[in-house]
Every structure is written in C-alpha cells, then in structure tokens.
Amino acid sequence: MESTLKELRAEGESVMKPRCTVAGGVEDAYGEDRATEEQLVTPWTVSVASGYSLLRDPRFNKGLAFTEKERDAHYIRGLLPPACITQELQEKKLMNNIRQYQLPLQRYMAMMELEERNERLFYKLLIDNVEELLPIVYTPTVGEACQKYGSIFRRPQGLFISLKEKGKILEVLKNWPEKSIQVIVVTDGERILGLGDLGCQGMGIPVGKLALYTALGGIRPSSCLPITIDVGTNNENLLGDEFYIGLRQKRATGQEYAELLHEFMTAVKQNYGEKVLIQFEDFANHNAFELLAKYGTTHLVFNDDIQGTASVVLAGLVAALKLVGGTLADQTFLFLGAGEAGTGIAELIALQMSKESKVPLEETRRKIWLVDSKGLIVSSRKESLQHFKKPWAHEHEPVGTLLDAVKAIKPTALIGSSGVGKTFTKEVVEAMASFNEKPIILALSNPTSQSECTAAEAYNWSKGQAIFASGSPFDPVEYNGKTFVPGQANNAYIFPGFGLGLVISGAIRVHDDMLLAASEALANQVTPENFDKGLIYPPFSNIRTISAHIAANVAAKAYDLGLATRLPRPQNLVKYAESCMYTPVYRSYR
C-alpha cells in the first residue's frame, strides 16, 4: 500500500482522489487492468477453499450437490442456483449430455472439461459407465486427441519436462502441487499407439492412463502424476504446425537424450522416494528396452507396452485354452510384429511355458515365431537383427510373407502387434481355420484403424471358428444365427490392478513373476458364461473387482519374493486391496 501511495504522489495525484475505474466502474485496486505489458503485477490468489474459490477447485467442487448447510458454512449461498441435487442425478444429466455429441473427440473433450471442474463426478461417471466411456477417455479416441492436442489444449494436466529444463528437473518436480506421488506415467511421445511420433502432444496418453489407474485400480488422483519428456519431434507436420505446443526441433538422441532421462530418473527417486512407480509409456523400441533394462534394477519401473501388453495377452491365451484344450506348451504361436509389444508378449509366454513344463526357456522359445517387415525371423538373419529380436531367430528357410509363414509354421495362435492395419487378410484367416478347429486370432494394434483385422472379418472368414480378441473395441458380430462378442485385449485389464498391487505392498522392484501372477488372476476371472459368448476376457463392468484380485496376486508375489516393504503382510490381500481403493462419492463438508 505504501508503495502505491508513493506512486500516486509521484504522478501528482491526490491520495484522496477516487481511484481509476475500469470495466463498468469496478475499482482496479491493484492496477492489473491499467498495467502495460512492461509493468509487473503480482498474481494474487486465495488459498482457503471457500466461497467462489471452492467452486473453482475440482477436488472439492460438488456443483449443485452442495447442501443448504454447506452453502451457508462455505460462503457459496447465492453463487449457485437454488436447486440441491444428488450426485446420481448429476451423473444422469451428464451422461445424457455426452451422448448428444456425434463425434468421439467431442465426448473426450467433454470428459476432460468435467475432470477440470469436478474430479469426483468425473471418476464416478467413468466407473459407473466404464464400458461406454473407456473407448472415449482411452483407446481409440485418445489417439485422435493426441494428434490434435495442440488445438484442444486448455490447461496443464501434468508436467512437461523439456531440454530447456536440463539441469533443473528436480526443481520442476517440486513445482507440482502434490507432494505424495505413488504413480508416474511418463512418455517421450515418439511412438504414440500406432500413430508414430507426436512429440509433446503425447501427453494425452499419460493423462488417460492415470485416469484409468484411478477409475479402474483405485489409486488416488492426487497421488498420480502424468509427465511428458519433450526432446523434440521428427514429425514434419507438427514442426510446421502453428498450434504445436512442444519444442520445434528434431529429436535429441544419444548422449544428450540419455543424460536428460538419467537426470529425470534420479530426480524422481530423490523427490518421491524408492517406492514411486514409474511407468514408461509409448517410447520407441530402441529406447524402451534400454530404459527398462537400465533402470529395472535401481527403480520401481514398468513398461506397459512391453510388460502390460504381455501380461494381458498371456491371460487371454490361458483363458482360451479352456475352449481350445491342451496346455500352453501344446500351442504354436506366430506373431506379426517384432517390436516391444510382440517380443514382450513372446518372452512372457515362453516364461510361463517354462514354468509349467519345467523346460528351459531357450527350448520353450522355439514354439514361438515372429514375422517382421522383412519376413519370418530365422537364424540366417541373426547378424542383421536388433538385439531384442535375436532370441526368436530359429532354424528355418527364409519366408517372405505372413501368409507363407502361416502355411509353413501352422500356428494355433496368430497374434498381431504390428501397428499396421488390414494385414490379417482373408487368405491368412482362412489358412488359420484350415488346420485349426478353433484358431486363436488376436489383432492387438491400436487404434481401431490400425487393427490387423476386424471382428467381423475374423468371424466371417473363419466361418465362426475363430477365438478372437482385439486391442480396440469392436461391436458384437452375428454369424449363422449366433452372436459372437469379441474380447478386448486391453492393457487396462492389467496395469491399474498391477500398480495397485505394487503400491499396497510397498514393492521396490518389478519382477517377471509378478506379471505372471497378474495374468493368472485375470484369466481366473473369466466365467463359463463369458466363454459361451466366445469371450476370453471378463466384461469391463467388473473391472474394479478384477483389479482387486490382480492387486492381491501381485502383492502376494511381492511378499513372497521379499520385495515388499509394507509390513506386516495383510491376512486377506483381496479385502485389503478393496479397502485401499479410492471411491469417488461426494464427501460432506463441515
């Protein structure tokens, strides 16, 4: 105030003279509206959640659900219309509004706007309508959201750490308002779904994943932190887009990239401790495997593309054996795609076969074949292969196409993780059906446009024989009077419960046996009624129960391996997991 008086005197104004008014005669007490761009003003704010600020705080805002007593106690009388309604009625109204939108992206934006103004209602809506809203907040719609993230960006939902922050990443982490973080999902945006390099706009993926960690796995929203590491992009369209929100430079690689990531990993551990889960998401193959190997022994790290996908696919295959018969070791697997998803799935299948049959891992790998862009991976190609493909180079003459590989290998299960759509052709599916009574066909690539084949194509071309699941959702298919319900091999079955299991046990490292435990728990949730419909995954409507069972299995394995720090071990881990889950019903305020 004293400085203001001095300014007025210096300007020759009387201190008793009425202040300058702006915009309808409102007094401009702090001079913000009169300041030019060169003049400095202080961004004052109110820290107590009451009155108008309470209605603008998404963690505590309840909208029209504030009671009469709460409206008086928290100074919001008159700031809301007089009606007092329930959370259930709010939910009904919002679902009605969301269904009015024609485009999935409009629905996505409506959900994100809801999260920004009323957190508990957002999660209540998502939990209660998970089968309808999951494709909106996650695959396939989140892919389009990432492509257009620069245009639809409104407010930060996580941390952006770029090359500009090199040397001060710890300070940046401290800028995040929540201090007790349990789960971080981080991407560098280089390989977003099947869409390629989206740079800084890949932030939609960590935001979507963590929404599912809360809705499906019960991790508190305040303990989740989405992070995008921006090292540039090689996407020329983005670099030339005036609305692009990231660094306008080619991707940093080599030592510069490694140093930034190492500073990040060190800062996270220093700021949040040993037990914070760091989930790597949508990194390119060459970085994904390296980061997982490098930090797997020093940090609690998990790569959903490699490990989560593997776990959910293994669960589907184990469940499918109830329909096909035999054991996992009796099957022969052929993959289209030898990247992080394909090789990750293959390795976990081989590991499970090894444990079941007591046969060395090197031997069980021989039941699994991979096809990449150059054809079947065989031993004669070994010298030119990337390191993660070499274990799958078996003795066989070269085979150039997928169809020829199917005819030569005669697999019982065909698994697509190529990111290339329409590659499971009519000839390929017919060949699978010609030597399998019930061929297992998994078209896992996301989004829907990149799926190796559709559900209708799999069922029609196999004459209703196929056991089918996909990465993105497909509608039920009718063939010869029977309705087939395609399963969705969605990582959302695994990672929320997996993360919850790590958190409730206080695990300090991730072990492959935990992934096998998660697969086993998911496969056990498939009921005879599900099998009757051709499903090899349980319905998402039961996902919170499924996640609790996965968390319990993962936590039990953490305790068995001596990797758990939360002691003593709870007697009933399923009940304990359920008791730890965040519930989004409104709280009553004093």
N, C-alpha and C positions, 0 to 999 in steps of 0.2 A: 504493500500500500504506500509506504514511504517513497519508494522509487517512482510510483505512479504520480504522486504529488509533485515530485521534483520535475518530472517530465512536463506536467501541466504548467508549472511555474515557468519552466524554460520556454514553453511555447507562448507564454504571455497570457495564459488563460486564467480566469479566476477559479479558485478551487470550489467556490460556491455556485459556479455556473452549472446548469444542467448538463449532464454528460451527453456525448454524441449518441444518437439513437439510430438504429438501422432496422430494416425489415419490419415494417408495421409498428414502429415506435418502441421496439424492445431495446432495453438498455444493453449496450455492448460493454459489459463491465471489465472484461479482460483484454479488450482490443483485438480479438481474433478477426472480426469482420472488417476492421479498418486496417489491419496489417497488410503490408505488401509481401510478396514472396521473399524479399530480402530480410524482412523483420522477423525476429524469433518470438514464438509464443510457447507457452508451457501446456502440454496436453493433460489437463487436469482430469481426474477420474474419481469415482466414488467406489470404495472397496466393500462397503456393507451391502449385502443382498437384501434390500428392502425397497419398497416403492417401485418407481419406474425401472431401476436397475435390476430388480428381481425378475421383472417380466422380460428382460433382455438377457438373462443368464440361462442358457439352455439346460444346465444341470439341475436347476431348481424351478424353472418355469413350469406351471401346470395349466396355463391358459384359463379357460372358463371353468376348470375343475377346482380352482381356489374356493374354499368355503366362505360363508359370510364372516365367520370368526377370523379366518386367516386374512381376509381383505381388510378388516379393521386393524388387526395386530401388525400387519406389514405395510400399512400405508398405501394400499392399492385400491381402496374404495374410490370408485369413480373412474379409475383407469381401465376398467373392463365393463362390458355390457352387464346388465343386472343378472342375467341367467347364470345359474350354477349347474353344471352338468357333470356326468361321470366320465371317467377315462374310457369306459366301454363305448359310450355314445360318441366321444371324440374319435375313437378308433373307427367306428362305423361310418361317420361322416367323411373321414379322411380316405378310407378305402373306396367309398363311393366317388370321391373327387378324383383319386388316382386312376380309377377305371375309366373315367371320362376321356383321359388322354389317349390319342390314337397311336402316338409313337413311343417306343420303349425309352428313348432318351429323355422325353418329356417326363415320363414316370420316374426315371432315375433322378432328374433334377428336382422333382417334387419331393422325393425322399431325402435328398441331400439338404434341401431347404428346411425340411422338418427336423432333421438332425441338428441343424444350426440353431433352431429356436426352441425345441422341446425334446431333449435327449431321451427321457424315459418313454415318451409316447412313440418316438421313432423305434425303439427296441421292442416295445410292446406290440407295435404293428408288425414288425419283422418276425418276431417269434410266433405270433398267432396266425400269420398268413405266410409262413416260410416257403411253402411250395409255389405260391403265386409270386412272391416278391424276390426270392433268391435269384431268379434269372435277371431281375431288374438291378439289384444292388451289386450283383457279381456277374459271372459269365452267363450269357454272352454280351449283355448291354454295357458292362464296364469297359469292354474293348472299344466300343464306339465313343464312350465318354472320355477315354484316354486320348483317342485320336483328335477329339475336339476340346480337350481340357483347357487349352489356352483361351478359347472363346467363351467357355462356360465358367471359368474360374471366378469365384466370388470372394472367398475368404480362406486363409490358410487352415488346413485341417491336419497339418503335421509339420515337420521340419524339412526345409530344403538346405542341404549342405553341398555347396559347390566348390570348385577350385579356388574361388575367392576367399573361402573360409579356411584354407590350408594354414596350419599353424595356430588356429584358434577354435578348433572343433569343440573342445571341452567347454569353452565359453558359450558357444552356440547351444550346446545341450542344456546348459544352465538357464538359457532363455526360455526353455519350455516351462510352462507354469506348474505342471505336475512333477513332483519330485520322486514319488514312489512308483517307478515303472517296472512292470513284470514282463511285458512282451513288446518287442520292437519288430516290425516288419519293414525291411529295407530293400530298395531296388535301385539299380542304376539306369533302368529304362531301356536297356539295349535289346531285350528280346521279350517284348510285351505280348503275351499269349502267342497267337500265330501271326501277329501284325508287324513284328520287327522292331526296329529302333524308333522309339517315341520319345527318347531323351527325358527331359524334365517332366513331360506330360504323363509319364508312367506313374505319377503319384496316385492316380485313381486306383491302382492295384493295392498298395499298402493300406489305403483308406478302406477299400472294400473288404480286404482280408481281415482287418481288425474289427470291422463291424460284425463280421461273422464270428470272430473269436468271442465277442461279447454275446451276440444273439444265440449262437449255437453251442458255445463252450462255456459261457457264463463268466468269462474274465471281465472284471470291472472296466468300464470305458476309460476311467481316469488313469488306469494303470497300463493303457495301450498307447504306443507311440508310432505313428507312420513316419517314415523317413525316405526321402529321395536324395540320392547322391548324384549330383549333376557334374559330369566330366565332359559335357558337350554331346553332340549327336552327329552321326554321319548321314542323317536323313535330310537330303537337299530340300525337300518340300518344306520341312519345318524351319530350316535355316533361312529360307526365303519368305516365311510366313510372318507378316507384321504382328500377328497376335501371339506368336510363340513366346512362352514365358521363361525359357531357360537360357543357358549360355549359348551365344551364337558363335560356336567354333566346332571344329572337328573333335571327335573323341580323343581324350588323353589315353595313352596306353603305356605299357612297360613300367619303368621305374616311377614315373610321375603318378600313374594310376595306383600302383602298389603302395606307394608312400601315403597317399591320401586315405586309402582303405585301412592301412595299418594304424594311422593316427585315429581314424574313426573307431576301430575295434578297441584300441587302447583306451580312448576317451570314454566309451560306453561302459567298459568294465570299471574304470576309475570312478565314474559318476554314479552308476547304478548297482555296482557290485557283481559278485560272481554268479548270482542266480538269475540274472535277467536273460530271457530267451531272445536270441537274435535270429530271426527267420529271414534267410536270403530269398529274394523273390525276383524271378524273371531276369536273371543275369545271363549273359551269353555263355555258351558251353565252356569255352576256354577259361573263363573267369569262375564260373560256378563250381566246377570240380576242384580248381585250385584253392579257392577260398574255403570250401568245405574241408579239404584235406589240411590246409594250413592252420585253421582256427578250431578244428574239431577237437583237438587235444588241449586247448587252452581256454576255450569259451563254451558256453551252452549255445550251440548253433544247430540250425536245422534248415535244410533246403527243401522247400515244398515241391519244387519241380522234380527233384531227384528222388527224395525220400517219401514225401507225402503221396505223390502220384504212385510210386511203387507200392506203398502200403495199401492204398485203396484198390489198386488193380489186383494185388495178391488176394485181398479179401474177396473180391468178386470171383476170382478163379477158384478159390477154396469153396465158396458157396456153389459155384457152377458144377462142381464135382458131384453134388447131390443129384443133379439132373443127368450128368454125363456118365457117372460111375467111375470107379477106379481111384487111384491116388494121383497126387500131383506128379510124381515120378513117372507115371504111365503116359503122361501127355508129352507132346512135342510142340514147341512154341516157335512161331515165326513173327518177327517184328518188322514193320515198315517204319523206319526212323531209328537212327542210332545216335541220337543226341543225349542230353542229360536225362530226359524222361525215359526214353527207350532203354538205355543202358542201366539206369537206376532200377527200373522195374525188373529187367532181366536178372540183375545181381540179387535182388531180394527173393525172386522166385527160386533161383539156384541155391540161395542160402537156406530157404525153407525146405527145399527138396533134400538138401544135405542133412539137415537136422532130422527130418522124418525118416530117411532111408539109411542114415549113418554111413553115407558115401561121401568121399572127399569132394569139396567144392569144385575142383577142376573137372571132375567127372560129370557132375550134375550140369555144369555149364554147357556140356556137349548136347544137351537136349534142347538148347535154345539157339536159334539162328536169327541173324539180323540182316536186313537189307537197307542200304543207304542209297544216296543218289547215284552211286556207281555200280549198284547191283549187290548181289549176295556177298557178305563179308566172309572171305575164305583165306586160308593160310598163305596162299601165293601173293596176297595183297598186304601182308603184315608190315612190311618195311615202310609203306607209304601211309599207314593208318595213324590216326591220333591215338594217344596212349589209352584213353578210356574205351576204345573200340577193340584193342588188341586181344583181350581175353576171349572175344567172340569170333576170332578168326579160326574156323575149324577146317579140317581137311575136306575138300570138295572141289570139283572142277568149277571154274568161273560160271556164274549165271547172271545174265544182264538185267532181266525184268522181274517184277514182282510175280506176274503170272507164271513165268517159268520156274521161279523159286518155289511157289506153292505146289506146282506139279512135281518138282524134284524132291522137296523135303516132305511133302504130305503132312503138314502140321494139323494138330487137333484144335489149336487155338491160333487165330490171326489177330495181331494187336497193332493198331495204328497210332503212332506218335510222331508223325512226320511233319505236321503243320501244313500239309498240302491236301486240299480238298479233292474229292472225286477220284481218289486213287484206288479204292476198292471197287473195281469195275464189275459189271455183270459177269464177265468171264471168270474173274477171280472168285467171286462169291459162289458161282455155280461149280467151280472146281473144288472149293472147300466142301460144298454139300455133296459132291460126287463120291468122296471117300470118308465122310463123317456122317453118322446118323444125326448127330446134333453138334454141328460146328460152332465153336465159340468165336464170335466176331466182336472185337472191341474197337470202335472208331473213336479215339480219345482226343483228337485235336480240337482246339477251341480257336475262335468262336464257331458257331454253327456252320458258317460259310466255309470253314476250313476242315470240317469233318470228312473223314475218308469215304464215308457213305452215309446215307440217311437211314433211319429205322425202317421206313417203308421199302427202300431198296434191299436192305438185308433180308427182311422177311419175305418179300415177293420173289427175289432172285433165288432164295434158298428153298422156296415153296413151303415156308413156315417152319423149316427145320432149325434155323439159327437161334442160338442163345446170344442175344445182342445187348450191348450197353455202349453208351457214348459219353463224351466229355461234357457236351452241352445238351440241354433237354430236347427231346422230341415227343410229339403227341402220340397217343396210342394208335396202333395200326390194326385194321381188320383184314384178315386173310382167310378165305374159305369159311366164313361164318364164325371164326374165332378171333377174339380181340387180344392182341399182344401189347403188353405195357413195357416199353423199352426202359431198361435201367439206366441210371446216370452214374458213371464212374467219376463222381465229382470229389475233388480233394476236400471239399467242405465236410465230407463224412469223417475225415481223419484229423486234419490239423487242429480244429478247435478243441476236441477231446484230448488229443495228444498234448497240446500246450497246457491244458488244464491239469493233466496228469503230472507234467513236469513241475508246474507251479505248486500244486498241493503237496508234492513230495519234497520240494526244495531241491530238485535234482541239479547237479552241477555240470553234467555232461550228457550227451545223447549217445545211446548205444544201439546197434542194429537190432538187438533182441527186443528193444522197446518198440521198434517198428513192427516186428513180427507179432508182438503182444497186441498192438493196436489192430492189426489185420485180423487176428483171431477173434477179438472182441466184436469187430464189425460183422464178420462172417456169421458169428453165432446169433446175431440179431435178425437174420433172415428167417421168416416163418414159413411153414408149409403153404399158407395162403398166398404169400408172395411168390413162391415157386410155381404155384398153379397158374399165375399170370405171366410166367416167364421171367420174373424179376430175379436178379441175383444180388440186389441191394434192397434194404428195407426202405419204406417210404420216409421222406424227409419230415413228415408231420411228427415223427417220434424222435427227432434229432437230439433233443436235449437229454432224453433217456439214453440214447445211443452214445452220446458224448460222455455221459457219466460212467458208463460201462467201459468205454475206451480209456478214460482217465484213470479208472481204478486199475485196469490191467497194466497200463503204462507205469503208474505209481508203484504197483506191486513189484514190477520188474526192476524199477529204480532201487527199491529197498533191497531186493534180492542181490543186486549187483554191488551194493554198498555205495551207490551214487546219490542216495537221498540224504538230506540234511535236516529235514523236519521230523524231529523225534519227540515222543515215541510214535511208532507206527500206529495209525488208527486201526481199530479192530475190523470195522466194516468200511472198506475203502469206497464202495459204491455210494453208501449213505453219506460218507464224509464228502465225496465229490459233489453230490447234490446239495449238501448244506453250504458248500463254498460258492455256489453259483450265484451270480448277480441276477436279481429279479427286478424288472422294470416297473412294477406297480408304484403308484404315487405314494410318497411319504406325507404324513401330517406334520404341519409346522406349528411350533409353539406360538 
